[in-house]
């Protein structure tokens, strides 16, 4: 296992990171060059220079790094984190969201908070972003497909919002609903999943400080393909549990019907905690490949229980995690 | 539609086909070397798998096309297309052994036994080996046409197994439009053969009566 443990220089400052548009430009250029198949290294360097000459920065989003969530791991390059995405509302290929999500309108945007709460409310995105101080946290992201990334997110603990709306004693679960608008999301036409995309947590999971209500990454507002303008990030669960582009949060008595669990209950459980000992029926979950880092010449790295966040283990004390996968 | 290339034209056609069939491979290597794939190992696995299926389908399409268009010379290109199917299948298998198991044969074998979609893909690959080995004139002479043909009819089993492998893999994510399309095409290519063989039998019976 190769984990780079080095100085703070390994983790670039938000301001040092190349804007995503620049990288997108670069990727398109690469694809075109590849048609010419065997381009020499001189041409390759030229391509780089050309792409970097046209900077188009995304909107900055200042936030202080929370030192408690600043692991000594190399950040995934922003170009990978913003061009290799699962966001089926914009298509099922990894490159589809980056290509198609420009049609998503993130302003105006409101999130309605309903159900078992004393103070239901509808918040617009700006007041939601001001509800608690934003902080930057570097989390590992483990996809159920067997790959992982390390991403600096910007947001605050979901518990801040939950406390504000004052759940009733009946609130046992929380449900997140993603926007489902055919006009903005070409993938909605496919029947891969039931729309809208719905995800959920048990109340104690939602209150855990790790559960991050997220509005930015890499020191910028969230790119559309990463779930703008507001999404969840739950680093101890497989990526699909973290709902993107949230329009509704409901507090419920009963466990919500979640998208992948409805689609294939034997393959995707409600909890879907990262667990190297519980295989997906089609593949092993014991190991993973870190995007942008792990290459051809080493074994896959071992996946850690709860993705290396043991602080959540007490939430599941006494539960059979093979049964509640 | 009667097009009959001269020997010289045929040579050119064959060379063009050889280069065309190599393009997906060259493109994949170029994109990998340039760092254009965020997950090159997954991209290589998927690309080689896709092109194995494409070439299997093209191989199966040769005989129906030849009969429909009366382009008998097409059959002389079939060996190359079939060998390309094996070439991409071999790369696909190597990617699995290398990237998923880092050449740990025991771990690979466990995976083959444990997961039905891999079992099926592995069987399809193993069945392709005798076809590739006997795809030369010396082996045809050695085996005799009848026995050689019997071996090569394994393709009727290999192609559906390959599609089942693809279908099972994709169904994990409910994303089955493409495997269904492959299935329909291969079913049609096999059905036309059944129809011809039934028609031939009926004709023979009529002649015998």
Contacts between the chains, C-beta under 8 A, distances in Angstrom:
chain1	res1	chain2	res2	distance
A	27	B	36	6.6
A	30	B	31	7.5
A	30	B	34	5.5
A	30	B	35	7.7
A	30	B	36	4.3
A	31	B	31	7.8
A	31	B	36	6.4
A	33	B	34	7.1
A	34	B	27	5.9
A	34	B	30	4.9
A	34	B	31	5.0
A	34	B	34	6.5
A	34	B	36	6.3
A	35	B	27	7.6
A	37	B	23	7.6
A	37	B	26	5.0
A	37	B	27	6.3
A	37	B	30	5.2
A	38	B	26	7.2
A	38	B	30	6.4
A	39	B	30	7.3
A	39	B	34	7.7
A	44	B	34	6.6
A	79	B	38	7.7
A	80	B	38	4.3
A	83	B	38	6.2
A	84	B	38	3.8
A	84	B	39	6.5
A	92	B	173	7.2
A	92	B	175	5.2
A	94	B	38	7.2
A	94	B	39	7.7
A	147	B	39	5.9
A	147	B	42	7.2
A	190	B	177	7.9
A	192	B	173	7.2
A	192	B	174	4.9
A	192	B	175	5.7
A	193	B	174	6.7
A	263	B	174	5.5
A	264	B	172	7.3
A	264	B	174	6.8
A	267	B	172	6.3
A	280	B	172	7.4
A	281	B	115	7.7
A	281	B	172	7.5
A	282	B	115	6.1
A	282	B	117	6.2
A	282	B	168	7.5
A	282	B	169	6.8
A	282	B	172	4.7
A	283	B	115	7.1
A	284	B	111	7.4
A	289	B	39	6.9
A	289	B	41	6.5
A	289	B	42	7.9
A	291	B	38	5.5
A	291	B	39	5.6
A	292	B	38	6.8
A	295	B	40	7.5
A	295	B	41	7.8
A	296	B	40	7.8
A	296	B	41	7.1
A	296	B	98	7.5
A	296	B	99	7.7
A	298	B	102	7.5
A	299	B	102	4.4
A	300	B	100	7.7
A	300	B	102	7.4
